[in-house]
Amino acid sequence: MKRIIEDIEISSNYTMKAMDHSILSEIAKDDRDSSIHDNIIVHTAEREAHKIISRDSKIQEKAKVEVIW
């Protein structure tokens, strides 16, 4: 974990966002059938208009932003 944190801190291609009440509210209203973790990733990316890097087919099917991989 320490190495991951160090990589994130020095990299310009990561975006870290705090999960807040509004993200949870958006997830609660969403009818897409995904895990809570996938929903957090997808909703945060959609809100920020960011691309997602993932091989997960559920994320690729559900996301309304570009999924790379």
Secondary structure as UniProt FT lines:
FT   HELIX           2..10
FT   HELIX           21..29
FT   HELIX           36..48
FT   STRAND          52..53
FT   HELIX           57..62
FT   STRAND          67..68
//
